[in-house]
């Protein structure tokens, strides 16, 4: 149920200043109160920092507020601090499923959320366009990309993963511990096939 909610973010990096905060949150219906922090309170002549105290108010569901914050805080920060891959496109679309396709700044949001990785940004925008207008050309491009993935030969690593998955199924393993500093490809594959 929509209820009057207030979110106060005491120190939020907003690269792009006040205008970008307004461009992101005002189209979603938020009343915004901003206060920019100086670089150093003792040396005000140094100017302002990129940090703001941001207060957002609107009558929405808690889930909606949290989905907006989940997507837009990294957009304001303009730098996610971990590896970005295809799963981030899925996260962006899942958390923006009810509002991102109609947001006037969807390109800016996708570009910053996905750390300006062109392939990922194009994939996200293509899916948003598909949801918004069922673009036939976009469908064709996506299908061609999927077909190219299917036709691509398996790498040695993919063959190894397939062998491990097959072996684990044969021995009816109940628990699996994947240790390493990789991207979790084995666990992803196990989740996909199980």
N, C-alpha and C positions, 0 to 999 in steps of 0.2 A: 504494500500500500504506500503510495506517495505520502511523505510527511515532510514538514519543514526541517531541513537539515543545514548545518553549518560545518564547514571543514576549514580549520585554521592550520596553515602550514607555516611554522615560525621562521624557517630559513630554507628558502627554495631557490636553487639556481635558475635564473630565467634569462638564458642567452638570447638576446633579441629585445630585452627590456619589457616595459609595461605593455607595449603594443602587441607583442606576441601572446602575452597572457590573455589579453582581451580578445584577440583573434581566435584563440583556442576555446575559451570558456563562454564568451558571450553568445555565440550561435547556439550553445546548448542551454541557454536560458538562465545562466548564473548571474547574480548580483555580485560584483567583485570589489573588494577593498584591498588596496596595495600600499605597501610601505617599503621603499628601497633603503637598503642598508649602506652606510658609507664604507669605504675601504678600511678606514681606521677612524674611530670616533675622536681620537686625540689629534688627528691631522686631517681635518675636513677639507683642506685645500687639495688633497690627493684625489678627491672626487668620489663618485659612487661605485659600489661593487655591483656585480651581476646578481646579488642575492636580495630577495624580497621576502617580506612577510605577506602571505596571501591568504585572504579570507574569502571563501566562496559560500554563497547562500542560495538555496533553491528548494522548492517543494518537489522532491523526487523520491524514488525508492532508494534504500540504502545500497542495494545491488547496483543500481544505475550510477550513483555517486562513486562507488568504489571502482566500477569499470572505467569511468572517466578518469579518475586519478591514476589507475593502473597504467593506462595508455599515455596520458598527457604529461605526467611528471617526467618520465624519461625523454619526452619530446622537448620539454622546457630545458632539461639538463643538457640535451643535445649530445649526450655521450653515455651509452650503456657500457657498463664496466665488466662485461663478460663477452664470451664468444657468441656471435650472431649467426644463426643458420636458418634452414627452412622451417624449423619448429617455431621460430619467432614470427614468421608470417602467419602461421596458424594461430598463435597467441593473439596477435594484433587483430585478426579477423574475428576470433572468438569473443574477445573482450569489447570489440567495436561493432558487434553484429547488429545492434539495433539503432546505431547512430552514425557510424563512420561513413557509410556510403552517401549520406546526405549532407555531411559536414563540408562547408565551403573550403576548408583548409586540408582536405584529405590527402592531397599530394605532399604538402609540408609535413603532415603527421607521419605518413608512411616513410618519407625520406629520412626524417630524424629518428623515428623509432627503430628503423632498420639500419642505422648508421651509414646511410648513403650508399648502401650496397645495391648497385643498379639492378642486378638480376632479381634480387629479393623484392625491391621496391616495385619493379615492373610486374612481378607475380602478384603482389598484394593489390596493386591498382587494377590489374586485369580481373581479379576475382571480385573486387568492389564494383567494377563496371558491369560485370556479368550479373551480379545481384541487383544492380540498379536498373539495368536496361536490357538484359539478356542479349548482349551484342554478339551477332553471328560471327563476325570476323574474330572477335576475342575467343570465342569457342573454338574456331578453327586453329588459331595459334596455340591454344592450350593443348588441343588434341595432338597437333603436330609435335609439340614439346614432349608430351607423354609417350607418343610413338617412338620418338628418338631415344627416350630413356629406356624403353623396352628393348629396342634393337641394339642398344649399346652393349658391347661385350662385357662379361663379368671380369672385374679385376681380381688379382690374386687374393687380396684382403676379403673381397666379397665371397670368393670360393671358400676361404678359411672359415668365415662366419657361418656359411651354409653347412659346412662339415660339422662345426661345433654344435649348431642347432640340431642337426640330424642325430648326432651322437647323444645329446642330452635327452632328446625325445625317446631314443631307443632304450636308454637306461632308466627312463621314467623319473628323472631328477625332480625333486620337490622344491629344493632351494638352490639358488645360484648366487654366487658372489663374484662380481666383476671388478677386479682391482686394476687400477691403472690410471693414467692421466689423459686418456683419449676422450672422445666425444660421446661415449656410451653407445656405440653402434651395436654391440652385441645385445645389450639390454633392449634397445629399440627393436631389434630384429626379433628377439624372443617375445616381446609384448605384441608385436604385429602378428606373429604366427600362432600364438597361444590363445 
